[in-house]
Amino acid sequence: MTTSSPSHVLVTGGAGYVGSVLVPELLAAGHRVTVLDLFLFGHDVFPGLDSHPGLRLIEGDIRHPETVAQALAGCDTVIHLACISNDPSFELNPTLGREINHTCFLPLVEAARAAGVGRFIYASSSSVYGIKEGVEVTEDLPLEPLTDYSRFKALCEEELMAARRPGFVASVIRPATVCGYAPRQRLDVIVNILTNHAVNNRRIRVFGGSQLRPNIHIRDMARAYLHLLAQPPEKIDGGIWNVGYENHSLMELAEAVRAEVDPALPIDVEPTDDLRSYHVSSARIARDLGFTANHTIRQAVAELAAALKDGRLPDALNDARYFNVKRVLAWCEEAPPMVDA
């Protein structure tokens, strides 16, 4: 597989928040794409692409070996996004969370390798570092995950690196918190929460304010995956990279939201016991691969605010499809156990 040739990319979880932006970008770059997803948040996440000849959609569960085999057929690359995202959603059903986020991971990797996949990119999380107060968080620091969600992310990284073989290139991305507008919208991450409340409640509430929170515009997140695909295999094999933009405090994020939505909006500051700060460095991926984020957080706020105002995101304070924990809660009540577990 060469970087000059289009790939056939399997994107697991491709109908999710990041996937709904990434998949159209992959198609626009000339790649073929297979999406394997449960489509828990709806099927209208790829507007205008229903009949695209390069797009194949498979509604299915990554815990099912037959479904995974079907999805891998003909693919030479995997971008693995599928997971139960964030701690609150994971903790609704820890057994189900473990099955989705870890138990089926190594079987997926092994199936990909057996199917002739040459490149496997895993979406981990910057939460694997745990609390690193007062230091710049680089990839050289030890992992100290604090929750099962982050612990399983770290375990999957380890298993993927151990599965590397000649012809099977593996790399890991540790994203900052993603923000901005997408066809499959999330409104339960910090910048998007602040923007939603600024537009619809006409006020912004901040708990604490001094804590640093790394974020990245969703289009930059998609660009990062495309950038990895464009690299020669030897340049990314075994690589692990943080991907973020700048480390803003919560108050700075709130002020950016206010500046974009309405400079007259009040910011209510409330006390909190959670003063954890995260200063995540993205210098390594810039140095190693030449990738830097180029969309600001204020751009993300402006684009999301426009969508909230023009009717693209109706009932934004209440509709369960914008909030992972609400939709996952409903699915937990009906989800079958893992096949052959």
CORZIRA-V29959 format. One record per residue. PHI is phi in degrees with one decimal (* if undefined). PSI is psi in whole degrees, 0 to 359 (* if undefined). NEAR is the number of other C-alpha atoms within 10 Angstrom. Layout:
BEGIN
((PHI	PSI	NEAR) (PHI	PSI	NEAR))
END
This chain:
BEGIN
((*	126	14) (-111.3	156	11) (-71.3	343	12) (-82.5	347	10) (-99.1	139	10) (-61.3	146	17) (-99.5	163	24) (-108.7	109	23) (-104.9	125	27) (-87.8	121	29) (-110.1	103	26) (-75.7	139	25) (69.5	24	24) (-70.7	349	27) (-96.1	14	30) (-88.4	192	26) (-57.1	301	23) (-68.8	319	23) (-59.1	325	29) (-66.8	340	22) (-96.0	321	24) (-66.1	314	25) (-59.2	312	26) (-60.3	326	18) (-68.1	322	17) (-63.1	316	24) (-63.3	318	20) (-63.4	332	11) (-82.9	0	12) (98.4	1	13) (-80.7	152	18) (-87.5	149	21) (-136.8	132	24) (-111.3	130	24) (-107.6	125	24) (-112.3	117	27) (-158.3	154	22) (-78.8	345	19) (54.4	42	19) (-63.0	333	15) (-104.2	18	20) (111.2	167	11) (-106.6	1	15) (-99.4	42	14) (-95.6	353	22) (-125.1	65	16) (-59.4	132	10) (83.7	359	9) (-114.3	9	14) (-56.3	324	13) (-108.2	18	8) (-64.3	127	10) (-67.1	342	10) (-95.7	5	15) (-116.0	128	20) (-122.2	126	15) (-109.0	127	18) (-122.9	117	18) (-88.2	110	15) (-172.1	178	19) (-108.4	127	20) (-68.8	353	26) (-79.9	350	22) (-99.9	113	15) (-57.4	322	16) (-65.9	321	12) (-66.9	318	15) (-61.7	316	21) (-61.4	318	16) (-62.0	317	12) (-68.4	326	24) (-76.4	343	27) (-57.0	121	15) (84.0	357	17) (-89.0	144	21) (-112.9	355	21) (-141.5	144	25) (-123.7	130	25) (-112.9	111	22) (-97.7	100	22) (-101.9	340	22) (-63.1	130	23) (-172.9	167	22) (-81.5	109	24) (-83.0	139	17) (70.6	157	17) (-61.7	313	15) (-59.5	319	15) (-67.6	318	20) (-59.7	318	24) (-74.9	351	18) (-62.3	324	18) (-152.2	86	15) (-58.1	327	15) (-65.4	313	14) (-63.4	319	19) (-60.1	318	22) (-64.8	319	19) (-61.4	313	19) (-72.2	316	20) (-87.3	342	25) (-138.7	309	21) (-57.0	320	18) (-89.5	3	19) (-70.5	307	24) (-63.2	319	14) (-57.0	323	16) (-63.7	314	20) (-60.6	314	22) (-66.1	321	13) (-65.9	322	16) (-63.6	316	25) (-63.6	318	22) (-66.7	331	13) (-82.4	359	15) (91.0	13	16) (-64.3	135	25) (-104.1	348	20) (-145.1	129	26) (-130.3	118	24) (-113.9	124	24) (-108.8	130	21) (-87.9	100	19) (-89.0	221	25) (-159.6	146	22) (-70.5	350	27) (-69.1	348	23) (-65.1	341	22) (-76.9	341	22) (70.8	208	17) (-88.8	124	16) (-129.1	75	17) (-67.7	133	13) (72.8	14	10) (-131.3	156	13) (-81.2	123	13) (-84.6	108	19) (-110.2	168	17) (-66.3	347	18) (-81.0	346	7) (-74.8	151	11) (-67.2	150	12) (-84.7	132	17) (-137.7	64	15) (-62.0	141	18) (-102.4	344	13) (-130.7	166	16) (-62.5	323	16) (-55.6	307	26) (-73.6	329	23) (-64.1	318	20) (-70.8	328	21) (-59.7	314	23) (-64.9	319	21) (-63.6	321	15) (-65.5	321	23) (-56.2	311	23) (-61.6	317	12) (-67.1	323	14) (-66.5	316	21) (-63.1	325	17) (-70.8	339	11) (-87.4	357	14) (-60.6	140	18) (-144.5	163	12) (-55.5	127	7) (88.8	354	15) (-125.6	96	20) (-89.4	132	24) (-127.4	138	26) (-148.3	160	23) (-130.0	137	25) (-113.1	133	22) (-111.8	93	23) (-75.7	151	23) (-72.9	180	26) (-69.7	127	21) (-83.4	146	25) (-143.7	162	29) (114.4	181	28) (-85.2	143	28) (-150.0	156	21) (-57.5	324	18) (-105.2	94	21) (-81.5	140	24) (-111.3	135	23) (-122.4	28	25) (-121.8	23	16) (-119.0	155	16) (-56.8	308	18) (-63.5	319	27) (-69.6	325	22) (-61.3	310	16) (-60.8	319	25) (-68.2	317	29) (-58.5	314	26) (-70.6	326	17) (-63.1	317	23) (-74.3	316	21) (-99.2	334	14) (-104.0	349	12) (62.0	30	16) (-160.9	160	18) (-123.4	134	21) (-118.0	129	17) (-123.7	131	18) (-98.7	111	16) (85.4	251	18) (131.8	333	18) (-85.2	345	15) (-65.3	136	19) (-84.4	137	21) (-134.2	114	21) (-75.1	136	23) (-133.6	165	25) (-147.8	137	25) (-63.5	140	26) (-62.8	329	24) (-70.7	327	21) (-68.1	325	23) (-62.0	316	26) (-63.4	319	19) (-59.4	324	20) (-62.2	317	22) (-66.9	318	18) (-61.3	322	15) (-64.0	319	13) (-63.7	321	20) (-63.2	331	23) (-81.2	352	17) (-85.8	150	15) (-63.5	146	13) (-51.8	317	20) (-65.7	341	11) (-80.8	338	13) (-114.0	352	21) (-63.4	124	22) (78.5	4	15) (-80.0	144	16) (-131.1	123	21) (-135.3	136	23) (-71.2	146	23) (-136.0	113	28) (-154.1	186	26) (-111.7	253	25) (-112.0	159	18) (-98.4	99	20) (-98.3	150	20) (-75.0	162	19) (-58.9	322	22) (-66.2	320	19) (-63.5	321	16) (-63.6	316	24) (-61.6	319	23) (-68.5	326	19) (-65.4	318	21) (-62.0	313	29) (-59.5	317	24) (-61.4	325	15) (-83.4	324	17) (-86.9	308	20) (-171.7	111	13) (-60.8	347	11) (-90.6	356	10) (-67.0	141	17) (-78.5	149	15) (-113.9	115	16) (-92.9	121	12) (-102.9	125	13) (-121.6	149	10) (-70.0	156	10) (-150.4	153	10) (-88.1	350	7) (-97.6	92	9) (-108.4	24	13) (-63.4	140	15) (-123.4	148	20) (-132.1	119	24) (-114.4	91	20) (-93.9	128	27) (-91.8	133	21) (-111.0	23	24) (-68.2	328	17) (-66.7	316	17) (-68.6	331	20) (-67.5	318	14) (-72.0	315	10) (-75.8	318	12) (-121.5	354	16) (75.1	22	10) (-99.3	129	18) (-136.1	145	18) (-68.8	142	18) (-132.0	13	12) (-112.9	129	15) (-80.8	164	15) (-66.7	325	23) (-64.0	326	19) (-62.5	317	17) (-60.2	316	24) (-62.1	313	27) (-61.9	318	19) (-69.0	320	15) (-68.1	318	25) (-60.3	321	23) (-62.1	318	16) (-66.6	324	16) (-67.5	328	19) (-85.0	331	13) (-96.1	7	9) (95.0	1	10) (-71.0	339	14) (-126.8	73	21) (-68.5	150	12) (51.8	48	12) (-68.4	341	20) (-85.7	345	15) (-128.7	332	10) (-64.2	126	13) (-63.0	337	18) (-68.5	345	18) (-92.2	355	20) (-128.3	109	19) (-52.9	315	22) (-63.3	326	21) (-70.4	315	16) (-73.5	322	16) (-66.6	325	22) (-58.0	315	17) (-65.1	320	13) (-68.6	325	12) (-57.7	329	14) (-74.4	342	10) (-119.7	351	8) (-67.3	131	10) (-75.0	160	9) (-67.9	166	11) (-64.8	139	16) (-69.4	133	11) (57.7	29	7) (-75.7	*	8))
END
